[in-house]
Amino acid sequence: MSKICQITKKAVMSGNNVSHAKNRTRRVFEPNLHNHRLWSEVQNKWITLKLSKKGLRIIDKFGLDKALEKYNIT
């Protein structure tokens, strides 16, 4: 499975490691993803999502069912 948050759509970014001598080598910036199992009141079942910390904060703010509706997740 890809490293993409299902709420915020944050994904892997690429960039450079820059040493003190300004040598540049390629590196990968990965989002802070975690698998979470959350209860949906509307669907009356457990839903497993791969979320970033920001995605968890959105669910805390709006609630799971409203966040799923707002971000078009089935």
All heavy atoms as a GROMACS GRO file, in nm:
protein
  609
    1MET      N    1   0.084  -0.118   0.000
    1MET     CA    2   0.000   0.000   0.000
    1MET      C    3   0.089   0.125   0.000
    1MET      O    4   0.196   0.127   0.058
    1MET     CB    5  -0.086  -0.002   0.126
    1MET     CG    6  -0.225   0.046   0.105
    1MET     SD    7  -0.323   0.016   0.254
    1MET     CE    8  -0.437   0.148   0.231
    2SER      N    9   0.043   0.229  -0.067
    2SER     CA   10   0.125   0.348  -0.079
    2SER      C   11   0.124   0.430   0.050
    2SER      O   12   0.036   0.415   0.135
    2SER     CB   13   0.074   0.434  -0.194
    2SER     OG   14  -0.059   0.470  -0.170
    3LYS      N   15   0.221   0.516   0.064
    3LYS     CA   16   0.235   0.598   0.184
    3LYS      C   17   0.163   0.730   0.162
    3LYS      O   18   0.225   0.835   0.144
    3LYS     CB   19   0.382   0.619   0.214
    3LYS     CG   20   0.453   0.490   0.249
    3LYS     CD   21   0.597   0.511   0.282
    3LYS     CE   22   0.663   0.378   0.315
    3LYS     NZ   23   0.804   0.394   0.343
    4ILE      N   24   0.028   0.724   0.163
    4ILE     CA   25  -0.056   0.842   0.143
    4ILE      C   26  -0.163   0.844   0.251
    4ILE      O   27  -0.230   0.744   0.276
    4ILE     CB   28  -0.122   0.840   0.004
    4ILE    CG1   29  -0.016   0.841  -0.106
    4ILE    CG2   30  -0.217   0.957  -0.013
    4ILE    CD1   31  -0.071   0.826  -0.245
    5CYS      N   32  -0.181   0.960   0.315
    5CYS     CA   33  -0.287   0.976   0.414
    5CYS      C   34  -0.421   0.978   0.342
    5CYS      O   35  -0.438   1.046   0.241
    5CYS     CB   36  -0.268   1.107   0.490
    5CYS     SG   37  -0.401   1.143   0.606
    6GLN      N   38  -0.518   0.902   0.392
    6GLN     CA   39  -0.646   0.890   0.324
    6GLN      C   40  -0.735   1.012   0.345
    6GLN      O   41  -0.830   1.031   0.271
    6GLN     CB   42  -0.717   0.763   0.370
    6GLN     CG   43  -0.646   0.637   0.321
    6GLN     CD   44  -0.714   0.512   0.368
    6GLN    OE1   45  -0.710   0.480   0.485
    6GLN    NE2   46  -0.777   0.443   0.276
    7ILE      N   47  -0.707   1.095   0.442
    7ILE     CA   48  -0.785   1.217   0.466
    7ILE      C   49  -0.719   1.337   0.398
    7ILE      O   50  -0.781   1.404   0.316
    7ILE     CB   51  -0.801   1.244   0.617
    7ILE    CG1   52  -0.885   1.136   0.683
    7ILE    CG2   53  -0.862   1.382   0.642
    7ILE    CD1   54  -1.033   1.143   0.656
    8THR      N   55  -0.595   1.365   0.431
    8THR     CA   56  -0.529   1.486   0.381
    8THR      C   57  -0.460   1.468   0.247
    8THR      O   58  -0.418   1.566   0.187
    8THR     CB   59  -0.425   1.536   0.483
    8THR    OG1   60  -0.324   1.435   0.498
    8THR    CG2   61  -0.488   1.568   0.616
    9LYS      N   62  -0.443   1.343   0.203
    9LYS     CA   63  -0.373   1.310   0.079
    9LYS      C   64  -0.225   1.348   0.082
    9LYS      O   65  -0.163   1.365  -0.022
    9LYS     CB   66  -0.439   1.375  -0.043
    9LYS     CG   67  -0.587   1.350  -0.057
    9LYS     CD   68  -0.620   1.204  -0.070
    9LYS     CE   69  -0.768   1.188  -0.101
    9LYS     NZ   70  -0.827   1.077  -0.035
   10LYS      N   71  -0.168   1.362   0.203
   10LYS     CA   72  -0.024   1.386   0.213
   10LYS      C   73   0.049   1.263   0.163
   10LYS      O   74   0.011   1.151   0.195
   10LYS     CB   75   0.016   1.412   0.358
   10LYS     CG   76  -0.023   1.548   0.408
   10LYS     CD   77   0.035   1.570   0.545
   10LYS     CE   78  -0.003   1.708   0.594
   10LYS     NZ   79   0.072   1.748   0.712
   11ALA      N   80   0.155   1.284   0.086
   11ALA     CA   81   0.229   1.173   0.026
   11ALA      C   82   0.379   1.194   0.044
   11ALA      O   83   0.423   1.296   0.099
   11ALA     CB   84   0.194   1.161  -0.121
   12VAL      N   85   0.456   1.101  -0.008
   12VAL     CA   86   0.601   1.106  -0.001
   12VAL      C   87   0.651   1.220  -0.089
   12VAL      O   88   0.601   1.242  -0.199
   12VAL     CB   89   0.661   0.972  -0.048
   12VAL    CG1   90   0.810   0.979  -0.057
   12VAL    CG2   91   0.618   0.860   0.044
   13MET      N   92   0.748   1.296  -0.035
   13MET     CA   93   0.814   1.402  -0.110
   13MET      C   94   0.962   1.369  -0.122
   13MET      O   95   1.016   1.297  -0.038
   13MET     CB   96   0.799   1.537  -0.039
   13MET     CG   97   0.659   1.589  -0.032
   13MET     SD   98   0.643   1.738   0.069
   13MET     CE   99   0.768   1.843   0.002
   14SER      N  100   1.028   1.421  -0.223
   14SER     CA  101   1.171   1.398  -0.236
   14SER      C  102   1.244   1.531  -0.225
   14SER      O  103   1.189   1.638  -0.248
   14SER     CB  104   1.204   1.331  -0.369
   14SER     OG  105   1.166   1.414  -0.476
   15GLY      N  106   1.369   1.521  -0.184
   15GLY     CA  107   1.451   1.640  -0.167
   15GLY      C  108   1.596   1.602  -0.155
   15GLY      O  109   1.636   1.494  -0.200
   16ASN      N  110   1.674   1.687  -0.093
   16ASN     CA  111   1.817   1.663  -0.080
   16ASN      C  112   1.861   1.662   0.065
   16ASN      O  113   1.810   1.739   0.147
   16ASN     CB  114   1.896   1.774  -0.150
   16ASN     CG  115   1.887   1.767  -0.299
   16ASN    OD1  116   1.902   1.662  -0.357
   16ASN    ND2  117   1.861   1.881  -0.362
   17ASN      N  118   1.957   1.572   0.099
   17ASN     CA  119   2.036   1.587   0.220
   17ASN      C  120   2.146   1.685   0.184
   17ASN      O  121   2.211   1.669   0.080
   17ASN     CB  122   2.100   1.454   0.261
   17ASN     CG  123   2.010   1.367   0.340
   17ASN    OD1  124   1.923   1.414   0.413
   17ASN    ND2  125   2.029   1.236   0.328
   18VAL      N  126   2.169   1.785   0.266
   18VAL     CA  127   2.274   1.883   0.239
   18VAL      C  128   2.374   1.877   0.354
   18VAL      O  129   2.340   1.905   0.468
   18VAL     CB  130   2.216   2.025   0.224
   18VAL    CG1  131   2.327   2.124   0.192
   18VAL    CG2  132   2.110   2.028   0.115
   19SER      N  133   2.497   1.841   0.321
   19SER     CA  134   2.600   1.830   0.423
   19SER      C  135   2.657   1.968   0.454
   19SER      O  136   2.625   2.068   0.388
   19SER     CB  137   2.711   1.737   0.377
   19SER     OG  138   2.785   1.799   0.273
   20HIS      N  139   2.745   1.972   0.555
   20HIS     CA  140   2.810   2.098   0.592
   20HIS      C  141   2.891   2.153   0.475
   20HIS      O  142   2.904   2.275   0.459
   20HIS     CB  143   2.899   2.075   0.714
   20HIS     CG  144   2.961   2.199   0.767
   20HIS    ND1  145   2.886   2.299   0.828
   20HIS    CD2  146   3.090   2.243   0.768
   20HIS    CE1  147   2.968   2.398   0.863
   20HIS    NE2  148   3.091   2.365   0.830
   21ALA      N  149   2.945   2.062   0.393
   21ALA     CA  150   3.025   2.102   0.277
   21ALA      C  151   2.937   2.129   0.155
   21ALA      O  152   2.986   2.145   0.044
   21ALA     CB  153   3.126   1.994   0.245
   22LYS      N  154   2.805   2.133   0.175
   22LYS     CA  155   2.706   2.159   0.070
   22LYS      C  156   2.698   2.049  -0.035
   22LYS      O  157   2.653   2.073  -0.147
   22LYS     CB  158   2.732   2.294   0.000
   22LYS     CG  159   2.734   2.414   0.090
   22LYS     CD  160   2.599   2.445   0.148
   22LYS     CE  161   2.596   2.581   0.212
   22LYS     NZ  162   2.590   2.574   0.358
   23ASN      N  163   2.743   1.927   0.000
   23ASN     CA  164   2.722   1.813  -0.089
   23ASN      C  165   2.575   1.774  -0.081
   23ASN      O  166   2.517   1.770   0.027
   23ASN     CB  167   2.808   1.694  -0.047
   23ASN     CG  168   2.955   1.725  -0.055
   23ASN    OD1  169   2.996   1.805  -0.138
   23ASN    ND2  170   3.034   1.663   0.031
   24ARG      N  171   2.514   1.747  -0.197
   24ARG     CA  172   2.372   1.713  -0.199
   24ARG      C  173   2.351   1.570  -0.247
   24ARG      O  174   2.403   1.531  -0.351
   24ARG     CB  175   2.298   1.810  -0.290
   24ARG     CG  176   2.284   1.947  -0.231
   24ARG     CD  177   2.234   2.050  -0.329
   24ARG     NE  178   2.194   2.172  -0.263
   24ARG     CZ  179   2.278   2.266  -0.221
   24ARG    NH1  180   2.409   2.250  -0.238
   24ARG    NH2  181   2.234   2.375  -0.162
   25THR      N  182   2.275   1.494  -0.168
   25THR     CA  183   2.235   1.360  -0.206
   25THR      C  184   2.084   1.350  -0.191
   25THR      O  185   2.025   1.415  -0.104
   25THR     CB  186   2.304   1.253  -0.119
   25THR    OG1  187   2.276   1.278   0.018
   25THR    CG2  188   2.454   1.252  -0.142
   26ARG      N  189   2.021   1.271  -0.276
   26ARG     CA  190   1.875   1.262  -0.276
   26ARG      C  191   1.826   1.188  -0.152
   26ARG      O  192   1.890   1.096  -0.103
   26ARG     CB  193   1.826   1.189  -0.401
   26ARG     CG  194   1.857   1.261  -0.531
   26ARG     CD  195   1.805   1.401  -0.538
   26ARG     NE  196   1.661   1.405  -0.559
   26ARG     CZ  197   1.590   1.516  -0.566
   26ARG    NH1  198   1.648   1.634  -0.555
   26ARG    NH2  199   1.461   1.510  -0.584
   27ARG      N  200   1.710   1.230  -0.102
   27ARG     CA  201   1.648   1.165   0.012
   27ARG      C  202   1.496   1.171  -0.004
   27ARG      O  203   1.447   1.236  -0.095
   27ARG     CB  204   1.688   1.229   0.144
   27ARG     CG  205   1.643   1.374   0.157
   27ARG     CD  206   1.639   1.423   0.298
   27ARG     NE  207   1.534   1.357   0.372
   27ARG     CZ  208   1.507   1.380   0.499
   27ARG    NH1  209   1.577   1.469   0.565
   27ARG    NH2  210   1.409   1.319   0.560
   28VAL      N  211   1.427   1.103   0.086
   28VAL     CA  212   1.281   1.096   0.080
   28VAL      C  213   1.223   1.149   0.211
   28VAL      O  214   1.269   1.113   0.319
   28VAL     CB  215   1.236   0.950   0.056
   28VAL    CG1  216   1.086   0.937   0.066
   28VAL    CG2  217   1.285   0.901  -0.078
   29PHE      N  218   1.123   1.235   0.200
   29PHE     CA  219   1.049   1.284   0.317
   29PHE      C  220   0.918   1.207   0.321
   29PHE      O  221   0.835   1.219   0.232
   29PHE     CB  222   1.018   1.433   0.304
   29PHE     CG  223   1.139   1.521   0.304
   29PHE    CD1  224   1.197   1.562   0.185
   29PHE    CD2  225   1.196   1.563   0.424
   29PHE    CE1  226   1.307   1.643   0.185
   29PHE    CE2  227   1.307   1.644   0.424
   29PHE     CZ  228   1.363   1.686   0.304
   30GLU      N  229   0.899   1.127   0.427
   30GLU     CA  230   0.778   1.045   0.438
   30GLU      C  231   0.682   1.106   0.539
   30GLU      O  232   0.726   1.157   0.643
   30GLU     CB  233   0.815   0.902   0.479
   30GLU     CG  234   0.896   0.831   0.374
   30GLU     CD  235   0.934   0.690   0.413
   30GLU    OE1  236   0.919   0.655   0.532
   30GLU    OE2  237   0.978   0.616   0.325
   31PRO      N  238   0.552   1.101   0.513
   31PRO     CA  239   0.455   1.153   0.610
   31PRO      C  240   0.447   1.063   0.733
   31PRO      O  241   0.480   0.946   0.727
   31PRO     CB  242   0.323   1.154   0.533
   31PRO     CG  243   0.341   1.053   0.426
   31PRO     CD  244   0.487   1.052   0.392
   32ASN      N  245   0.400   1.119   0.843
   32ASN     CA  246   0.388   1.047   0.970
   32ASN      C  247   0.258   0.968   0.970
   32ASN      O  248   0.156   1.014   1.020
   32ASN     CB  249   0.392   1.149   1.085
   32ASN     CG  250   0.393   1.084   1.219
   32ASN    OD1  251   0.421   0.965   1.232
   32ASN    ND2  252   0.362   1.161   1.322
   33LEU      N  253   0.259   0.848   0.909
   33LEU     CA  254   0.138   0.769   0.892
   33LEU      C  255   0.124   0.660   0.996
   33LEU      O  256   0.222   0.600   1.039
   33LEU     CB  257   0.138   0.703   0.753
   33LEU     CG  258   0.130   0.797   0.634
   33LEU    CD1  259   0.132   0.717   0.505
   33LEU    CD2  260   0.007   0.883   0.641
   34HIS      N  261  -0.002   0.635   1.034
   34HIS     CA  262  -0.036   0.528   1.127
   34HIS      C  263  -0.167   0.465   1.083
   34HIS      O  264  -0.256   0.534   1.033
   34HIS     CB  265  -0.053   0.583   1.270
   34HIS     CG  266   0.070   0.648   1.322
   34HIS    ND1  267   0.173   0.577   1.378
   34HIS    CD2  268   0.110   0.777   1.323
   34HIS    CE1  269   0.269   0.660   1.413
   34HIS    NE2  270   0.233   0.782   1.380
   35ASN      N  271  -0.178   0.336   1.101
   35ASN     CA  272  -0.305   0.267   1.075
   35ASN      C  273  -0.393   0.279   1.198
   35ASN      O  274  -0.350   0.248   1.309
   35ASN     CB  275  -0.282   0.120   1.042
   35ASN     CG  276  -0.217   0.101   0.909
   35ASN    OD1  277  -0.252   0.170   0.813
   35ASN    ND2  278  -0.121   0.012   0.901
   36HIS      N  279  -0.516   0.326   1.179
   36HIS     CA  280  -0.610   0.342   1.290
   36HIS      C  281  -0.742   0.275   1.256
   36HIS      O  282  -0.788   0.281   1.142
   36HIS     CB  283  -0.636   0.490   1.320
   36HIS     CG  284  -0.525   0.553   1.394
   36HIS    ND1  285  -0.512   0.544   1.530
   36HIS    CD2  286  -0.418   0.623   1.352
   36HIS    CE1  287  -0.402   0.608   1.568
   36HIS    NE2  288  -0.343   0.656   1.461
   37ARG      N  289  -0.800   0.213   1.357
   37ARG     CA  290  -0.929   0.147   1.343
   37ARG      C  291  -1.030   0.229   1.421
   37ARG      O  292  -1.020   0.240   1.544
   37ARG     CB  293  -0.917   0.005   1.398
   37ARG     CG  294  -1.031  -0.085   1.365
   37ARG     CD  295  -0.990  -0.228   1.401
   37ARG     NE  296  -1.110  -0.305   1.425
   37ARG     CZ  297  -1.149  -0.348   1.544
   37ARG    NH1  298  -1.077  -0.325   1.649
   37ARG    NH2  299  -1.260  -0.417   1.556
   38LEU      N  300  -1.124   0.292   1.351
   38LEU     CA  301  -1.217   0.385   1.412
   38LEU      C  302  -1.360   0.338   1.392
   38LEU      O  303  -1.392   0.278   1.289
   38LEU     CB  304  -1.199   0.524   1.351
   38LEU     CG  305  -1.058   0.581   1.358
   38LEU    CD1  306  -1.042   0.697   1.264
   38LEU    CD2  307  -1.025   0.623   1.499
   39TRP      N  308  -1.446   0.366   1.489
   39TRP     CA  309  -1.586   0.324   1.482
   39TRP      C  310  -1.669   0.430   1.412
   39TRP      O  311  -1.667   0.548   1.446
   39TRP     CB  312  -1.640   0.300   1.622
   39TRP     CG  313  -1.783   0.259   1.624
   39TRP    CD1  314  -1.890   0.336   1.657
   39TRP    CD2  315  -1.836   0.130   1.588
   39TRP    NE1  316  -2.005   0.262   1.646
   39TRP    CE2  317  -1.975   0.136   1.603
   39TRP    CE3  318  -1.779   0.011   1.546
   39TRP    CZ2  319  -2.059   0.028   1.577
   39TRP    CZ3  320  -1.861  -0.096   1.520
   39TRP    CH2  321  -1.999  -0.088   1.535
   40SER      N  322  -1.746   0.388   1.312
   40SER     CA  323  -1.836   0.477   1.240
   40SER      C  324  -1.978   0.455   1.292
   40SER      O  325  -2.031   0.345   1.283
   40SER     CB  326  -1.830   0.448   1.090
   40SER     OG  327  -1.931   0.521   1.024
   41GLU      N  328  -2.040   0.560   1.344
   41GLU     CA  329  -2.177   0.552   1.394
   41GLU      C  330  -2.277   0.537   1.280
   41GLU      O  331  -2.375   0.463   1.291
   41GLU     CB  332  -2.212   0.678   1.475
   41GLU     CG  333  -2.134   0.692   1.604
   41GLU     CD  334  -2.175   0.590   1.709
   41GLU    OE1  335  -2.289   0.543   1.707
   41GLU    OE2  336  -2.089   0.558   1.794
   42VAL      N  337  -2.253   0.605   1.169
   42VAL     CA  338  -2.346   0.601   1.056
   42VAL      C  339  -2.346   0.463   0.989
   42VAL      O  340  -2.450   0.406   0.962
   42VAL     CB  341  -2.311   0.712   0.952
   42VAL    CG1  342  -2.395   0.697   0.828
   42VAL    CG2  343  -2.331   0.849   1.015
   43GLN      N  344  -2.226   0.410   0.964
   43GLN     CA  345  -2.215   0.280   0.897
   43GLN      C  346  -2.225   0.164   0.995
   43GLN      O  347  -2.237   0.049   0.953
   43GLN     CB  348  -2.084   0.273   0.820
   43GLN     CG  349  -2.073   0.377   0.711
   43GLN     CD  350  -1.940   0.372   0.641
   43GLN    OE1  351  -1.864   0.276   0.653
   43GLN    NE2  352  -1.909   0.476   0.566
   44ASN      N  353  -2.216   0.193   1.124
   44ASN     CA  354  -2.226   0.094   1.230
   44ASN      C  355  -2.125  -0.019   1.214
   44ASN      O  356  -2.157  -0.138   1.226
   44ASN     CB  357  -2.369   0.038   1.239
   44ASN     CG  358  -2.396  -0.027   1.372
   44ASN    OD1  359  -2.336   0.009   1.472
   44ASN    ND2  360  -2.486  -0.123   1.373
   45LYS      N  361  -1.998   0.021   1.188
   45LYS     CA  362  -1.891  -0.077   1.174
   45LYS      C  363  -1.756  -0.010   1.197
   45LYS      O  364  -1.745   0.113   1.198
   45LYS     CB  365  -1.894  -0.144   1.037
   45LYS     CG  366  -1.863  -0.051   0.921
   45LYS     CD  367  -1.862  -0.127   0.790
   45LYS     CE  368  -1.823  -0.034   0.675
   45LYS     NZ  369  -1.817  -0.104   0.549
   46TRP      N  370  -1.652  -0.092   1.216
   46TRP     CA  371  -1.516  -0.042   1.230
   46TRP      C  372  -1.461  -0.008   1.093
   46TRP      O  373  -1.480  -0.082   0.996
   46TRP     CB  374  -1.426  -0.145   1.298
   46TRP     CG  375  -1.456  -0.166   1.441
   46TRP    CD1  376  -1.528  -0.268   1.495
   46TRP    CD2  377  -1.416  -0.084   1.550
   46TRP    NE1  378  -1.536  -0.255   1.632
   46TRP    CE2  379  -1.468  -0.143   1.668
   46TRP    CE3  380  -1.342   0.034   1.560
   46TRP    CZ2  381  -1.446  -0.087   1.793
   46TRP    CZ3  382  -1.320   0.088   1.686
   46TRP    CH2  383  -1.373   0.028   1.800
   47ILE      N  384  -1.386   0.101   1.083
   47ILE     CA  385  -1.323   0.143   0.958
   47ILE      C  386  -1.174   0.157   0.986
   47ILE      O  387  -1.134   0.222   1.082
   47ILE     CB  388  -1.380   0.276   0.909
   47ILE    CG1  389  -1.528   0.258   0.874
   47ILE    CG2  390  -1.303   0.326   0.788
   47ILE    CD1  391  -1.597   0.386   0.836
   48THR      N  392  -1.091   0.095   0.903
   48THR     CA  393  -0.947   0.106   0.916
   48THR      C  394  -0.897   0.207   0.814
   48THR      O  395  -0.924   0.196   0.695
   48THR     CB  396  -0.880  -0.031   0.891
   48THR    OG1  397  -0.932  -0.125   0.985
   48THR    CG2  398  -0.730  -0.020   0.909
   49LEU      N  399  -0.825   0.307   0.863
   49LEU     CA  400  -0.771   0.413   0.778
   49LEU      C  401  -0.622   0.429   0.803
   49LEU      O  402  -0.574   0.408   0.915
   49LEU     CB  403  -0.840   0.546   0.807
   49LEU     CG  404  -0.988   0.556   0.778
   49LEU    CD1  405  -1.042   0.688   0.832
   49LEU    CD2  406  -1.014   0.546   0.630
   50LYS      N  407  -0.550   0.468   0.699
   50LYS     CA  408  -0.409   0.504   0.712
   50LYS      C  409  -0.405   0.656   0.720
   50LYS      O  410  -0.434   0.725   0.622
   50LYS     CB  411  -0.328   0.453   0.594
   50LYS     CG  412  -0.178   0.473   0.611
   50LYS     CD  413  -0.102   0.418   0.493
   50LYS     CE  414  -0.079   0.271   0.515
   50LYS     NZ  415   0.023   0.218   0.422
   51LEU      N  416  -0.371   0.710   0.838
   51LEU     CA  417  -0.383   0.853   0.863
   51LEU      C  418  -0.252   0.914   0.908
   51LEU      O  419  -0.173   0.852   0.978
   51LEU     CB  420  -0.487   0.878   0.974
   51LEU     CG  421  -0.629   0.832   0.947
   51LEU    CD1  422  -0.711   0.844   1.073
   51LEU    CD2  423  -0.689   0.914   0.836
   52SER      N  424  -0.233   1.040   0.871
   52SER     CA  425  -0.125   1.120   0.928
   52SER      C  426  -0.176   1.183   1.056
   52SER      O  427  -0.294   1.176   1.089
   52SER     CB  428  -0.083   1.229   0.829
   52SER     OG  429  -0.190   1.317   0.806
   53LYS      N  430  -0.087   1.244   1.130
   53LYS     CA  431  -0.127   1.312   1.253
   53LYS      C  432  -0.227   1.423   1.223
   53LYS      O  433  -0.323   1.444   1.296
   53LYS     CB  434  -0.004   1.367   1.325
   53LYS     CG  435  -0.031   1.432   1.456
   53LYS     CD  436  -0.088   1.333   1.556
   53LYS     CE  437  -0.108   1.400   1.689
   53LYS     NZ  438  -0.181   1.317   1.783
   54LYS      N  439  -0.207   1.495   1.114
   54LYS     CA  440  -0.300   1.601   1.073
   54LYS      C  441  -0.438   1.542   1.041
   54LYS      O  442  -0.540   1.600   1.076
   54LYS     CB  443  -0.244   1.673   0.951
   54LYS     CG  444  -0.331   1.782   0.895
   54LYS     CD  445  -0.331   1.903   0.984
   54LYS     CE  446  -0.405   2.016   0.917
   54LYS     NZ  447  -0.403   2.137   0.998
   55GLY      N  448  -0.441   1.425   0.978
   55GLY     CA  449  -0.568   1.359   0.948
   55GLY      C  450  -0.642   1.320   1.075
   55GLY      O  451  -0.765   1.332   1.082
   56LEU      N  452  -0.568   1.275   1.176
   56LEU     CA  453  -0.630   1.242   1.305
   56LEU      C  454  -0.689   1.366   1.371
   56LEU      O  455  -0.797   1.362   1.429
   56LEU     CB  456  -0.527   1.181   1.400
   56LEU     CG  457  -0.507   1.032   1.390
   56LEU    CD1  458  -0.393   0.989   1.480
   56LEU    CD2  459  -0.632   0.958   1.426
   57ARG      N  460  -0.621   1.479   1.359
   57ARG     CA  461  -0.670   1.604   1.417
   57ARG      C  462  -0.796   1.650   1.345
   57ARG      O  463  -0.888   1.704   1.409
   57ARG     CB  464  -0.562   1.711   1.412
   57ARG     CG  465  -0.443   1.678   1.502
   57ARG     CD  466  -0.337   1.784   1.500
   57ARG     NE  467  -0.389   1.902   1.568
   57ARG     CZ  468  -0.361   2.027   1.532
   57ARG    NH1  469  -0.282   2.051   1.429
   57ARG    NH2  470  -0.410   2.128   1.599
   58ILE      N  471  -0.804   1.630   1.215
   58ILE     CA  472  -0.926   1.663   1.140
   58ILE      C  473  -1.042   1.579   1.188
   58ILE      O  474  -1.153   1.628   1.208
   58ILE     CB  475  -0.901   1.646   0.988
   58ILE    CG1  476  -0.809   1.757   0.938
   58ILE    CG2  477  -1.032   1.646   0.911
   58ILE    CD1  478  -0.760   1.738   0.797
   59ILE      N  479  -1.018   1.448   1.210
   59ILE     CA  480  -1.125   1.360   1.258
   59ILE      C  481  -1.166   1.399   1.400
   59ILE      O  482  -1.285   1.396   1.432
   59ILE     CB  483  -1.079   1.213   1.250
   59ILE    CG1  484  -1.077   1.170   1.104
   59ILE    CG2  485  -1.171   1.122   1.330
   59ILE    CD1  486  -1.021   1.034   1.079
   60ASP      N  487  -1.071   1.439   1.483
   60ASP     CA  488  -1.105   1.486   1.617
   60ASP      C  489  -1.192   1.612   1.611
   60ASP      O  490  -1.282   1.630   1.692
   60ASP     CB  491  -0.980   1.516   1.699
   60ASP     CG  492  -0.910   1.391   1.748
   60ASP    OD1  493  -0.974   1.284   1.748
   60ASP    OD2  494  -0.793   1.400   1.786
   61LYS      N  495  -1.165   1.698   1.514
   61LYS     CA  496  -1.238   1.824   1.504
   61LYS      C  497  -1.380   1.804   1.451
   61LYS      O  498  -1.476   1.853   1.509
   61LYS     CB  499  -1.161   1.919   1.413
   61LYS     CG  500  -1.222   2.056   1.400
   61LYS     CD  501  -1.134   2.148   1.318
   61LYS     CE  502  -1.193   2.287   1.311
   61LYS     NZ  503  -1.108   2.378   1.235
   62PHE      N  504  -1.395   1.732   1.338
   62PHE     CA  505  -1.525   1.719   1.272
   62PHE      C  506  -1.601   1.593   1.312
   62PHE      O  507  -1.722   1.586   1.293
   62PHE     CB  508  -1.507   1.717   1.120
   62PHE     CG  509  -1.452   1.844   1.064
   62PHE    CD1  510  -1.328   1.846   1.002
   62PHE    CD2  511  -1.523   1.962   1.072
   62PHE    CE1  512  -1.277   1.963   0.949
   62PHE    CE2  513  -1.472   2.080   1.020
   62PHE     CZ  514  -1.349   2.080   0.959
   63GLY      N  515  -1.532   1.492   1.361
   63GLY     CA  516  -1.592   1.361   1.383
   63GLY      C  517  -1.565   1.274   1.262
   63GLY      O  518  -1.547   1.323   1.150
   64LEU      N  519  -1.563   1.144   1.283
   64LEU     CA  520  -1.526   1.050   1.177
   64LEU      C  521  -1.622   1.056   1.059
   64LEU      O  522  -1.580   1.070   0.944
   64LEU     CB  523  -1.519   0.907   1.231
   64LEU     CG  524  -1.490   0.800   1.127
   64LEU    CD1  525  -1.353   0.820   1.065
   64LEU    CD2  526  -1.499   0.662   1.188
   65ASP      N  527  -1.751   1.048   1.085
   65ASP     CA  528  -1.848   1.039   0.976
   65ASP      C  529  -1.853   1.167   0.892
   65ASP      O  530  -1.861   1.160   0.769
   65ASP     CB  531  -1.986   1.005   1.031
   65ASP     CG  532  -1.986   0.867   1.095
   65ASP    OD1  533  -1.932   0.774   1.032
   65ASP    OD2  534  -2.036   0.853   1.208
   66LYS      N  535  -1.844   1.283   0.954
   66LYS     CA  536  -1.844   1.409   0.879
   66LYS      C  537  -1.715   1.424   0.799
   66LYS      O  538  -1.716   1.475   0.687
   66LYS     CB  539  -1.864   1.528   0.971
   66LYS     CG  540  -2.005   1.541   1.020
   66LYS     CD  541  -2.025   1.669   1.097
   66LYS     CE  542  -2.168   1.677   1.148
   66LYS     NZ  543  -2.190   1.799   1.228
   67ALA      N  544  -1.602   1.380   0.856
   67ALA     CA  545  -1.475   1.388   0.785
   67ALA      C  546  -1.475   1.294   0.664
   67ALA      O  547  -1.428   1.331   0.556
   67ALA     CB  548  -1.359   1.352   0.878
   68LEU      N  549  -1.531   1.173   0.680
   68LEU     CA  550  -1.539   1.080   0.566
   68LEU      C  551  -1.626   1.138   0.455
   68LEU      O  552  -1.595   1.125   0.337
   68LEU     CB  553  -1.595   0.945   0.612
   68LEU     CG  554  -1.507   0.863   0.706
   68LEU    CD1  555  -1.580   0.737   0.747
   68LEU    CD2  556  -1.375   0.830   0.643
   69GLU      N  557  -1.735   1.205   0.495
   69GLU     CA  558  -1.825   1.265   0.396
   69GLU      C  559  -1.757   1.384   0.327
   69GLU      O  560  -1.764   1.399   0.205
   69GLU     CB  561  -1.952   1.311   0.466
   69GLU     CG  562  -2.054   1.373   0.375
   69GLU     CD  563  -2.176   1.422   0.452
   69GLU    OE1  564  -2.217   1.354   0.548
   69GLU    OE2  565  -2.228   1.528   0.416
   70LYS      N  566  -1.690   1.468   0.405
   70LYS     CA  567  -1.626   1.588   0.351
   70LYS      C  568  -1.513   1.555   0.254
   70LYS      O  569  -1.497   1.619   0.151
   70LYS     CB  570  -1.572   1.673   0.465
   70LYS     CG  571  -1.508   1.802   0.420
   70LYS     CD  572  -1.467   1.888   0.537
   70LYS     CE  573  -1.403   2.015   0.487
   70LYS     NZ  574  -1.362   2.102   0.596
   71TYR      N  575  -1.435   1.450   0.285
   71TYR     CA  576  -1.320   1.414   0.203
   71TYR      C  577  -1.348   1.298   0.108
   71TYR      O  578  -1.257   1.238   0.052
   71TYR     CB  579  -1.199   1.384   0.292
   71TYR     CG  580  -1.152   1.509   0.364
   71TYR    CD1  581  -1.190   1.533   0.496
   71TYR    CD2  582  -1.075   1.604   0.299
   71TYR    CE1  583  -1.150   1.648   0.561
   71TYR    CE2  584  -1.034   1.718   0.364
   71TYR     CZ  585  -1.072   1.741   0.493
   71TYR     OH  586  -1.032   1.856   0.558
   72ASN      N  587  -1.476   1.264   0.087
   72ASN     CA  588  -1.522   1.165  -0.010
   72ASN      C  589  -1.453   1.030   0.004
   72ASN      O  590  -1.395   0.977  -0.090
   72ASN     CB  591  -1.502   1.217  -0.153
   72ASN     CG  592  -1.584   1.341  -0.179
   72ASN    OD1  593  -1.693   1.356  -0.129
   72ASN    ND2  594  -1.528   1.433  -0.256
   73ILE      N  595  -1.460   0.974   0.124
   73ILE     CA  596  -1.404   0.842   0.150
   73ILE      C  597  -1.519   0.747   0.178
   73ILE      O  598  -1.607   0.777   0.257
   73ILE     CB  599  -1.306   0.846   0.270
   73ILE    CG1  600  -1.191   0.939   0.236
   73ILE    CG2  601  -1.256   0.706   0.302
   73ILE    CD1  602  -1.100   0.965   0.352
   74THR      N  603  -1.517   0.631   0.112
   74THR     CA  604  -1.625   0.534   0.131
   74THR      C  605  -1.585   0.428   0.229
   74THR      O  606  -1.474   0.402   0.257
   74THR     CB  607  -1.662   0.467  -0.002
   74THR    OG1  608  -1.546   0.408  -0.056
   74THR    CG2  609  -1.721   0.568  -0.097
   0.00000   0.00000   0.00000
